């Protein structure tokens, strides 16, 4: 592709750079949007994984508490006859 060498001759602007910047922006904009969406989804996934791990901890604790033997009374005896009634 050949370039025309009259940039800025009349206007003083570097039109080639301006055109290239516009074209790059048109190409980069969709990619940038996709990268932003990916980052958002990754943040959400991390949040869900953290929540899931926390809920698993609560579930494990609840299962431990559901063990009836934890709440059964214990009986103590003493060999000291003064304390027996």
C-alpha positions in Angstrom: 0.0 0.0 0.0 1.5 3.3 -1.0 1.1 6.5 1.1 0.4 9.9 -0.3 3.1 12.3 0.8 1.0 15.5 1.2 0.1 15.3 4.9 -0.2 18.7 6.4 0.8 20.4 3.3 -2.2 22.7 3.3 -3.8 22.1 6.8 -0.7 21.5 8.9 -2.3 18.3 10.3 -0.7 14.9 10.2 -3.7 13.3 8.6 -2.1 9.9 8.2 -1.6 9.7 12.0 -5.2 10.9 12.6 -6.7 8.4 10.2 -4.5 5.6 11.7 -5.6 6.5 15.2 -9.3 6.5 14.2 -8.9 3.1 12.5 -7.0 1.7 15.5 -9.8 3.0 17.8 -12.4 1.2 15.7 -10.5 -2.0 15.9 -9.5 -1.7 19.6 -12.9 -0.6 20.9 -14.6 -4.0 20.5 -11.5 -5.8 21.9 -11.4 -3.5 24.8 -15.1 -4.1 25.5 -14.6 -7.8 25.5 -11.6 -7.5 27.8 -13.7 -5.5 30.2 -16.5 -8.1 30.1 -14.0 -10.9 30.7 -12.5 -9.0 33.7 -16.0 -8.5 35.1 -16.9 -12.1 34.7 -13.6 -13.2 36.4 -14.3 -10.9 39.3 -17.8 -12.4 39.7 -16.4 -15.9 39.5 -13.9 -15.1 42.2 -16.7 -13.7 44.4 -18.9 -16.8 43.8 -16.0 -19.0 44.7 -15.4 -17.1 47.9 -19.0 -17.3 48.8 -19.2 -21.0 48.0 -16.1 -21.7 50.3 -17.7 -19.7 53.1 -21.0 -21.5 52.7 -19.2 -24.8 52.8 -17.6 -23.8 56.1 -21.0 -23.0 57.5 -22.4 -26.3 56.3 -19.5 -28.2 57.9 -20.1 -26.4 61.2 -23.8 -27.1 61.0 -23.3 -30.8 60.3 -21.0 -31.0 63.3 -23.6 -29.3 65.5 -26.2 -31.7 64.3 -24.4 -34.6 66.1 -26.8 -35.3 69.0 -24.0 -36.8 71.1 -22.6 -33.3 71.6 -25.6 -32.3 73.5 -26.1 -35.4 75.6 -25.7 -34.9 79.3 -22.6 -36.2 81.1 -22.6 -37.6 84.6 -19.8 -37.1 87.1 -19.1 -39.3 90.1 -16.9 -38.7 93.0 -15.0 -41.1 95.2 -15.3 -38.6 98.1 -18.2 -39.9 100.3 -18.8 -36.5 101.9 -20.2 -35.2 98.6 -22.6 -38.1 98.0 -26.2 -37.6 99.0 
